[in-house]
Amino acid sequence: MPELPEVETTRRGIEPLVRNKIVAQVLILNGSLRWPVPQQLTSLLPGQKFAAVSRRSKYLLFTLDQGTLIVHLGMTGNLRVDSAVAERRKHDHVEIVFTDGTVLRYNDSRRFGSILWTTEDPLEHVRLASLGPEPFDSRFNATYLYKRSRDRRIAVKPFLMDAHVVVGVGNIYASEALFRACIDPVRPAGKVSKAAYGRLIKATTIILNEAIAAGGTTIRDFANSEGKPGYFKQELRVYGRVGQKCTACDTLIRQIKLGQRSTFYCPCCQK
């Protein structure tokens, strides 16, 4: 599933290709995504201009003259800009055709993604309103995590992955951040010290920035807006490396299940 770095990579690739373009036509080839694609987009969007593309958590926000498209890529979704005469690919479900002869295409083989529309403040939309701070936000700090975690028995890894606590720290990056912060992923969140949360904050932001710079992480099928994979996989120190030597101490990396998600860690480095 595309995580925050992959979504941000998509945003940066797509925005300059659609900004200030005017919609000529919207084609809904298959509207059966996680939630039905609003059919009224075919009449609402033509004539409107794409003003900007921003991101909140794993949602892309396309700002138009009279509202906002809220796009979630789900597990296998991707966006690309083609010539309007370029041949469609299998699983192309929605097309936004521009007056300059280009088209924004949404492709999603498993159809777990979503395309929503709002004329209100998108940050108050039901899918976004209750989300926690962004990991690059000043509110995401050691004091905040320490206070949110008191008396919590949940393991620190799923705590870090809770979008109501902080957005965008998915399974891959949570494993990597906890390794760099030398924190056992099984330790109860309420037993992690404020100093340790300080290390975790720093590790999380560094890793996410590194992943964005590398174009994200391709484990299976992520590709950016140009169809290229993310290259952060080469920098992973624990995720997917079960049975291999730790890059810091040569102890073998272990794998366990936490919250039904695979978790990778070094039993020597992470206490």
Secondary structure, 3 states (H helix, E strand, C coil): CCCHHHHHHHHHHHHHHHCCCEEEEEEECCCCCCCCCCCCHHHHCCCCEEEEEEEECCEEEEEECCEEEEEECCCCEEEEEEECCCCCCCCEEEEEEECCCEEEEEEECCCCCEEEEECCCHHHCCCCCCCCCCCCCCCCCHHHHHHHHCCCCCEHHHHHHCCCCCCCCCHHHHHHHHHHCCCCCCCEHHHCCHHHHHHHHHHHHHHHHHHHHCCCECCCCCCCCCCCCCEHHHHCCCCCCCCCECCCCCCECEEEEECCEEEEECCCCCC
